[in-house]
């Protein structure tokens, strides 16, 4: 592993432990040259999912794109960055479990909305407003009403 600080390819693993959900290994490494420490994550490489978009075009699934959307929805909410990353991990795992090869973009959006609905109402409505392309304030009010009814159940 190449040190991110001095770029030397000589380090040692100081600590190694499984991730919180058991799907990765977190390794603490120390560079033999500069002595600085850094963390790496080892995870199983899953097959590449292709996202089938609304217009029928296809693109590779991007975890970074998913994280960008989640971070926008969770902006200035009391949600830790680790929790957002964990949510992205859950979504990606679920997609790999349910789909092989191609996944409709609608399935991704619905899965993300279901996870956000459980996590934070405001983040959910923010994401839904972009995903469902709200046209005006009445769309926000209607969605907020469904969230409030969902909480009453």
Beta strands, then each sheet from edge to edge (+ up, - down):
strand 1: 11-18
strand 2: 24-31
strand 3: 37-43
strand 4: 50-52
strand 5: 58-60
strand 6: 102-104
sheet 1: 1+ 2- 3+
sheet 2: 5+ 4- 6-
end
